[in-house]
Amino acid sequence: MPVIEWMKKNYGLDYIDTITEVGVDKIVSQAEDKRVELIKSKVEISVNAHGSKIIVIAGHHDCAGNPVSKETHLEQIKNAVGVIKSWNIQSADKIVGVWVNEYWDVNIIS
């Protein structure tokens, strides 16, 4: 919810498509992971069929699915943004990486 509320507030959006996967920052940052193609397919549907213009990849504090340090999460988020950019989704205006801290604050990373 913090990311959805942050997107609504900062980008003036009414509706947010969500694509969730446990440890998504790690998965997408490792482009060879077989789950990346499924995530990419869902992102393409969101952008091409639903008109989404902003793609946000998020990592968060105390992630049980990807229990690594904050520094590792931040690096994975940055790498994941690069992977998403490599998909060349032309109709997306912005790709943003964010970190949700222990207070549920959303911070832009990339």
C-alpha positions as CSV (number, residue, x, y, z in Angstrom):
1,M,0.0,0.0,0.0
2,P,2.8,2.6,0.7
3,V,4.0,2.4,-2.9
4,I,0.4,2.7,-4.3
5,E,-0.3,5.7,-2.1
6,W,3.0,7.2,-3.0
7,M,2.4,6.8,-6.8
8,K,-1.1,8.3,-6.5
9,K,0.3,11.3,-4.6
10,N,3.4,11.9,-6.6
11,Y,2.1,11.1,-10.1
12,G,-1.5,12.1,-9.7
13,L,-2.8,8.7,-10.6
14,D,-6.2,7.3,-9.8
15,Y,-5.5,3.6,-10.7
16,I,-2.4,1.5,-10.2
17,D,-1.8,-1.9,-11.7
18,T,0.2,-4.1,-9.4
19,I,2.4,-7.0,-10.3
20,T,3.7,-8.8,-7.3
21,E,6.3,-11.5,-6.8
22,V,8.1,-12.4,-3.6
23,G,11.6,-10.8,-3.8
24,V,10.8,-9.1,-7.1
25,D,13.9,-6.8,-6.9
26,K,16.2,-9.8,-6.8
27,I,14.3,-11.7,-9.5
28,V,14.2,-8.9,-12.1
29,S,17.8,-7.9,-11.3
30,Q,18.9,-11.4,-12.3
31,A,17.6,-11.2,-15.8
32,E,18.3,-14.9,-16.5
33,D,15.7,-16.0,-13.9
34,K,12.9,-17.8,-15.7
35,R,10.2,-15.7,-13.8
36,V,11.4,-12.5,-15.5
37,E,9.7,-13.3,-18.7
38,L,6.3,-13.8,-16.9
39,I,6.8,-10.5,-15.1
40,K,7.8,-8.8,-18.3
41,S,4.7,-10.1,-20.0
42,K,2.5,-8.7,-17.2
43,V,4.2,-5.3,-17.4
44,E,3.6,-5.2,-21.2
45,I,-0.1,-5.9,-20.6
46,S,-0.2,-3.1,-18.0
47,V,1.5,-0.7,-20.3
48,N,0.0,-1.7,-23.7
49,A,-3.5,-2.7,-22.7
50,H,-4.2,-0.6,-19.6
51,G,-2.2,2.5,-20.6
52,S,0.2,2.5,-17.6
53,K,3.0,5.1,-18.2
54,I,5.1,4.6,-15.1
55,I,6.8,1.4,-14.0
56,V,8.0,1.1,-10.4
57,I,10.2,-1.7,-9.1
58,A,10.2,-1.8,-5.3
59,G,12.2,-3.5,-2.6
60,H,11.3,-3.2,1.1
61,H,12.8,-3.5,4.6
62,D,12.5,-6.9,6.2
63,C,11.6,-8.8,3.1
64,A,11.1,-12.5,3.9
65,G,11.4,-13.5,0.3
66,N,14.7,-11.8,-0.3
67,P,16.3,-11.6,3.2
68,V,19.4,-9.5,2.3
69,S,20.9,-6.3,3.6
70,K,19.5,-2.9,2.6
71,E,22.6,-2.3,0.5
72,T,22.0,-5.5,-1.5
73,H,18.4,-4.5,-2.0
74,L,19.4,-1.1,-3.2
75,E,21.8,-2.6,-5.7
76,Q,19.2,-5.1,-6.9
77,I,16.7,-2.3,-7.4
78,K,19.2,-0.3,-9.5
79,N,20.0,-3.4,-11.5
80,A,16.3,-4.3,-11.9
81,V,15.6,-0.8,-13.3
82,G,18.4,-1.4,-15.9
83,V,16.8,-4.7,-16.8
84,I,13.4,-3.2,-17.3
85,K,14.9,-0.4,-19.4
86,S,16.4,-3.1,-21.6
87,W,12.9,-4.3,-22.4
88,N,12.5,-1.2,-24.5
89,I,8.8,-0.7,-23.6
90,Q,8.3,2.4,-25.7
91,S,5.0,3.5,-24.3
92,A,6.3,3.7,-20.7
93,D,7.3,7.3,-19.8
94,K,9.2,6.5,-16.7
95,I,10.9,3.6,-14.9
96,V,11.5,4.2,-11.2
97,G,13.2,2.1,-8.5
98,V,12.1,2.6,-4.9
99,W,13.0,1.4,-1.4
100,V,10.4,1.1,1.3
101,N,12.1,1.5,4.7
102,E,11.1,0.2,8.1
103,Y,8.8,3.2,8.6
104,W,6.9,2.4,5.3
105,D,8.4,5.6,3.7
106,V,9.0,5.3,0.0
107,N,12.4,6.6,-1.2
108,I,13.4,6.9,-4.9
109,I,16.6,4.9,-5.6
110,S,16.9,5.1,-9.4
